[in-house]
Amino acid sequence: MKTTAALLMLLTLGAQFMASQPVQKNRAIILSDIEADPDDTQSFVRLLLYSNEIELKGLIATTSCWLKNRVVPESIMKLIEAYGKVQTNLKLHDPDYPNAATLISLVKKGPAVYGMNGVGKGKDTEGSDWIIKVLEETDERPLWICVWGGSNTLAQALYIIKNTKTNADAEKLTSKLRVYAISDQDDSGIWIRNNFPDLFYIVTPGDDYGNATWSAINSYIPGNDNSEISNNWIAQNIQQGHGPLGEIYPDVAYGMEGDTPSWLSLIPSGLNNPEHPEQGGWGGRYELYKPDFSKTKKGSSGVPHEPETREIWTNAVDSYIPYVYNAYGRAVKRDTISFQDSKVSLWRWRNDFQQDFAARMDWCIMPYEKANHPPVPALGHPEQITVKSGAGFGLDATGSYDPDGDNLSYLWFHYPEAGSYKKRINVDSAENLRSVYVMAPKVDKPETAHFILKVTDKGNPQLSRYKRVIVNIVP
């Protein structure tokens, strides 16, 4: 007991030099076939509420297989006008919310034609020109292209770069790009991947949406509490009584916010690391491989169904046993049901990011002291630690706090799929203590194990943030 107490004291003292570092914002350009389906409008409402966390660099109206002959930038502008009516109140919660006029200046148009008909010599648009302009800025941060519809505006930008730049300059520009496509919604996606084999690209290829990780955002999961995506929940927490952005949020037609997963992992929640899709986060978990074409299904959109010629970041399987509230005794317990498939990697966080969305809708209308804000987790040790095979080690969340003074709950768990050590490592003490003790497994080669700290407040709605500890286990 004395050894454990001394270890925890040492970890607590360590928190003094673990000063929080400023988080560098992720940059993103959105390609949206807005008006093809109400879900683009839904995703834009949520995105605007996170425009303080993500540096939006372009909002480009595009076509898709569902909207082949027109683009509707004015619909994006209408959403920004609604945002402008609540922006002053949002700034009470974070001064980083951009002015509506700044966002309006980012709205551009892609070609009003389908797919590869908009790619080639003389087919530049303000959308493709804008992507190149942003890429050429003196900024070494990655530029995320979140593709909600067709990708021909990006394809045209890449076509111009390839045909007008030196190889060195073209490689420098394209190396900044990170693409997350909501499946393939025209014939330019496979063209991009075939012609730019080194381009960072997250996609469930083809148009079989039911197989796509992103579809977990609105999938009904048997055996799971799905209330956070119900129409009643949306009406109460988003649409009604939350100001102009709520008023403009449409009812679900085909699926709620199918495009939102393309940028969820850009939010600095403490869990998300967009440069490492294999680690998992709010936008799902993905692994780099060439998918088996024989196992991919063809949808009905008319988008080409072709084998991949290169590795892509795509579906990855998670195994998940939820923790559930316990009315008596230890406050949380493992559920009796487990889940395993690629959609699990996204929906396992769904209640957390839905609650977060609901809180931000409150920010539209409430003063700071009346609304809830996320807790701030802290560690009493580095985010990477090294331990010997079979040795015990402590994990400590001392220094975590809530800006509203809410009581905090803690939860520690091993995320096996995120590291190299795939067998589940149990926490030896109660998982909901602020500081816990773990025994490292015995290994005969170096392994990594990812432990997640989830800190949740007891405000309304309850909000969660995370810290990830990467444990290097050496023989």
Helices and strands as residue ranges (DSSP letters): H 2-14, G 15-17, E 26-32, H 38-49, E 54-61, H 73-90, H 100-104, E 107-109, G 115-118, H 126-135, E 143-147, H 152-164, H 167-174, E 177-181, H 188-195, E 200-202, G 209-211, G 213-217, G 227-229, H 231-234, I 235-239, H 244-247, H 261-264, G 277-279, E 286-289, G 293-295, E 312-315, E 318-320, E 323-325, E 332-334, E 339-341, H 344-347, H 350-363, G 368-370, E 384-388, E 392-396, E 408-414, G 416-418, E 435-439, E 447-457, E 464-474
